Amino acid sequence: MSILTVVALLLPGADGLRLPPIKRGSMEVRLTVQVEKEPRTPGHAEMTLTLEVEGPALLEVETPKLEEVSDNWEDDRTTWASYDRGRVTWTQVLRLQQTKSGRVPTPVLTVRFREGPTAPWQPVVKWDKILREPAEGVEPEKTASPSLPEPMPWWLYAVPGAAVVLLLPVGLILRRYGKPPPEPPPTPGQRALAELTRVTERHRAQASDSGWFHTQVSSILRRYLAERFELKALQQTTAEFIDSLGAVPQLSAEQRALLRDVLERCDRARFARVVTPPEQCQALAEQVRTFVTEPADKPAG
């Protein structure tokens, strides 16, 4: 019996083990671990990691990294984002299947994120044992206990208090009538185009492998379709996801054929290790960009 099969029997409930969240400024990262009690292949454990990063609307999350995966585990990922009241929750579901029978080390999961394109990256959050407590990449700074201040004269309290009383009505008026309306959250199309630009620029500048590039493009396209057409099928296989698009009346036959071609090409690059030249990668990104910018009310064919 695999060690993770034993652990699965100890995990509380069907939703798996929810590890304590980690907060970084206005952001919070959460991890849930679900181990399959009855894996498809005896002696080969299976588990699902659900990683969530919540933050402001322009939140950026680097692709999470897994160690010990290439030799002992295979992983399949699905990524999407949801927006609510100016906040975004970035979610990635990682499905892991053990490739070698017997006892193997559990993967090490790391993730890095920041509040926006111009904000500094937060220190790496690392789970060195994903079924235990998370360990943060940087130790918190130790601060000395503050000393008690000297008491201030009574009149130093009275002057600010009088100023507050006098300025309170002015502040209330400005708050009610002078506050600018909050900016609307970006649309699914705007988010998809911004993410596509970021991925293509990184691929062009760093010569990233085509497997990474196609994984990112597939995630961006699937998330955009799910948000734009209110689909609930982000965790489906590519074939199932493509079939679900047949129920979307806003998509024409030509658009569905394009989506099928793009998603299947991404799968071949991801899983069959098909190497794609950089110019073909950029052409694929332009196809997705053109599709995203098409009118939403295009008649179906």
ZIUR-V69262 format. One record per residue. N is the residue number from 1. SS is DSSP state (~ for helix, > for strand, _ for the rest). OMEGA is omega in whole degrees, 0 to 359 (none if undefined). Layout:
N;SS;OMEGA + N;SS;OMEGA
This chain:
1;_;179 + 2;_;180 + 3;~;180 + 4;~;175 + 5;~;176 + 6;~;179 + 7;~;182 + 8;~;180 + 9;~;183 + 10;~;183 + 11;_;184 + 12;_;170 + 13;_;183 + 14;_;183 + 15;_;177 + 16;_;183 + 17;>;178 + 18;>;179 + 19;_;181 + 20;_;180 + 21;_;177 + 22;>;181 + 23;>;175 + 24;>;182 + 25;_;179 + 26;_;184 + 27;>;179 + 28;>;179 + 29;>;182 + 30;>;179 + 31;>;175 + 32;>;182 + 33;>;178 + 34;>;178 + 35;>;180 + 36;_;179 + 37;_;180 + 38;_;180 + 39;_;182 + 40;_;178 + 41;_;180 + 42;_;181 + 43;_;179 + 44;_;186 + 45;_;175 + 46;>;176 + 47;>;181 + 48;>;176 + 49;>;176 + 50;>;183 + 51;>;180 + 52;>;174 + 53;>;181 + 54;>;181 + 55;>;180 + 56;>;189 + 57;_;182 + 58;_;180 + 59;_;175 + 60;>;180 + 61;>;174 + 62;_;178 + 63;_;180 + 64;_;182 + 65;>;177 + 66;>;174 + 67;>;182 + 68;_;183 + 69;~;188 + 70;~;184 + 71;~;190 + 72;~;187 + 73;>;167 + 74;>;182 + 75;>;175 + 76;>;189 + 77;>;172 + 78;>;185 + 79;>;174 + 80;>;179 + 81;>;176 + 82;>;185 + 83;>;179 + 84;>;175 + 85;_;176 + 86;_;179 + 87;>;179 + 88;>;172 + 89;>;179 + 90;>;185 + 91;>;172 + 92;>;177 + 93;>;181 + 94;>;178 + 95;>;185 + 96;>;176 + 97;>;181 + 98;>;182 + 99;_;179 + 100;_;179 + 101;_;180 + 102;_;182 + 103;_;177 + 104;_;179 + 105;_;176 + 106;_;183 + 107;_;173 + 108;>;184 + 109;>;176 + 110;>;178 + 111;>;178 + 112;_;184 + 113;>;177 + 114;>;187 + 115;_;181 + 116;_;184 + 117;_;182 + 118;_;182 + 119;_;178 + 120;_;176 + 121;_;176 + 122;_;176 + 123;_;184 + 124;_;170 + 125;>;188 + 126;>;172 + 127;>;181 + 128;_;170 + 129;_;191 + 130;_;176 + 131;_;177 + 132;_;179 + 133;_;177 + 134;_;175 + 135;>;183 + 136;>;185 + 137;_;182 + 138;_;179 + 139;_;177 + 140;_;179 + 141;_;178 + 142;_;181 + 143;_;180 + 144;_;178 + 145;_;182 + 146;_;176 + 147;_;181 + 148;_;180 + 149;_;175 + 150;_;179 + 151;_;181 + 152;_;176 + 153;_;185 + 154;~;185 + 155;~;177 + 156;~;173 + 157;~;186 + 158;~;183 + 159;~;177 + 160;~;179 + 161;~;178 + 162;~;179 + 163;~;179 + 164;~;181 + 165;~;182 + 166;~;186 + 167;~;183 + 168;~;179 + 169;~;179 + 170;~;180 + 171;~;180 + 172;~;179 + 173;~;180 + 174;~;180 + 175;~;183 + 176;~;188 + 177;~;186 + 178;~;182 + 179;_;180 + 180;_;179 + 181;_;180 + 182;_;179 + 183;_;179 + 184;_;178 + 185;_;179 + 186;_;179 + 187;_;176 + 188;~;179 + 189;~;179 + 190;~;179 + 191;~;181 + 192;~;180 + 193;~;179 + 194;~;179 + 195;~;179 + 196;~;177 + 197;~;180 + 198;~;182 + 199;~;181 + 200;~;178 + 201;~;178 + 202;~;179 + 203;~;181 + 204;~;185 + 205;~;187 + 206;~;182 + 207;_;179 + 208;_;182 + 209;_;185 + 210;~;177 + 211;~;177 + 212;~;183 + 213;~;182 + 214;~;175 + 215;~;180 + 216;~;181 + 217;~;179 + 218;~;180 + 219;~;180 + 220;~;183 + 221;~;180 + 222;~;180 + 223;~;179 + 224;~;180 + 225;~;181 + 226;~;181 + 227;~;185 + 228;~;185 + 229;_;176 + 230;_;177 + 231;_;180 + 232;_;189 + 233;_;184 + 234;_;182 + 235;_;178 + 236;_;171 + 237;_;180 + 238;~;180 + 239;~;179 + 240;~;181 + 241;~;179 + 242;~;178 + 243;~;180 + 244;~;179 + 245;~;178 + 246;~;179 + 247;~;180 + 248;_;185 + 249;_;182 + 250;_;182 + 251;_;176 + 252;_;178 + 253;~;178 + 254;~;179 + 255;~;178 + 256;~;177 + 257;~;178 + 258;~;181 + 259;~;178 + 260;~;181 + 261;~;182 + 262;~;183 + 263;~;179 + 264;~;175 + 265;~;177 + 266;~;179 + 267;~;179 + 268;~;179 + 269;~;183 + 270;~;191 + 271;~;179 + 272;_;178 + 273;_;177 + 274;_;181 + 275;_;182 + 276;_;178 + 277;_;182 + 278;~;182 + 279;~;176 + 280;~;176 + 281;~;180 + 282;~;178 + 283;~;177 + 284;~;179 + 285;~;179 + 286;~;176 + 287;~;179 + 288;~;180 + 289;~;179 + 290;~;179 + 291;~;183 + 292;~;183 + 293;~;177 + 294;_;180 + 295;_;182 + 296;_;185 + 297;_;179 + 298;_;184 + 299;_;180 + 300;_;180 + 301;_;none
